[in-house]
Amino acid sequence: MDVSGAQGDVSQATEFLTKARVRVHTARASAVDMELQAGSKVLERAQREGENALLERNARRRGLLIPLLAVVVVVFSLGAYIRDLERGGRS
């Protein structure tokens, strides 16, 4: 679940936005539009990577739920068994 690539994409998109702001002063809309389109593509890729990372995180959490419940059941069962032994066991 590595998101460093997406973070790099976001910083790259920020650079494109900065370049577009600089290009505004050239009074050429095509130059600004070119920079904005390049930044938009990078941002879309970063968005997809981030959403995939969130889906992976949720899947991992759901995957850990069953073993966690099994451990809890074993711990409570052992506690009940020990309590039963301390009371004198079953006669």
C-alpha positions in Angstrom: 0.0 0.0 0.0 2.6 2.4 -1.2 1.4 5.9 -1.8 4.7 7.6 -2.4 4.1 7.5 -6.2 0.8 9.3 -5.8 2.5 11.9 -3.5 5.1 12.5 -6.2 2.4 12.9 -8.8 0.6 15.5 -6.6 3.9 17.5 -6.2 4.4 17.2 -10.0 0.9 18.5 -10.6 1.6 21.4 -8.3 4.6 22.2 -10.4 2.4 22.2 -13.5 0.0 24.5 -11.8 2.8 26.9 -10.9 4.0 26.8 -14.5 0.5 27.6 -15.7 0.3 30.6 -13.4 3.6 31.8 -14.8 2.3 31.3 -18.4 -0.7 33.5 -17.6 1.6 36.4 -17.9 2.5 35.5 -21.5 -1.1 36.3 -22.5 -1.2 33.1 -24.5 -4.2 30.9 -23.5 -2.8 27.9 -25.4 0.4 27.8 -23.3 -1.7 28.0 -20.1 -4.1 25.3 -21.3 -1.2 23.0 -22.2 0.3 23.2 -18.7 -3.1 22.7 -17.1 -3.9 19.7 -19.2 -0.6 18.1 -18.3 -1.3 18.7 -14.6 -4.8 17.4 -14.9 -3.5 14.1 -16.3 -1.0 13.7 -13.5 -3.7 14.5 -10.9 -6.1 12.0 -12.3 -3.4 9.3 -12.1 -2.7 10.3 -8.5 -6.4 10.2 -7.7 -6.7 6.7 -9.1 -3.7 5.5 -7.1 -5.0 7.0 -3.9 -8.4 5.4 -4.4 -6.8 2.1 -5.1 -4.7 2.4 -1.9 -7.8 3.1 0.1 -9.6 0.0 -1.4 -6.5 -2.1 -0.5 -6.5 -0.7 3.1 -10.2 -1.6 3.5 -9.7 -5.1 2.1 -6.8 -5.7 4.5 -8.9 -4.5 7.5 -11.7 -6.9 6.5 -9.1 -9.6 6.1 -7.9 -9.1 9.6 -11.3 -9.2 11.2 -11.8 -13.0 11.0 -8.4 -13.9 12.6 -9.0 -11.3 15.3 -12.4 -12.7 16.1 -10.9 -16.2 16.3 -8.3 -15.0 18.8 -10.9 -13.3 20.9 -13.0 -16.5 21.0 -10.0 -18.6 22.0 -9.0 -16.2 24.8 -12.5 -16.1 26.2 -12.7 -19.9 25.9 -9.5 -20.3 27.8 -10.6 -17.9 30.5 -13.8 -19.8 30.9 -11.9 -23.1 31.0 -9.4 -21.8 33.6 -12.3 -20.5 35.7 -14.0 -23.8 35.6 -10.8 -25.6 36.7 -10.4 -23.2 39.6 -13.9 -23.9 40.8 -13.1 -27.6 41.1 -13.8 -28.8 37.6 -16.7 -30.8 36.5 -17.8 -33.5 38.9 
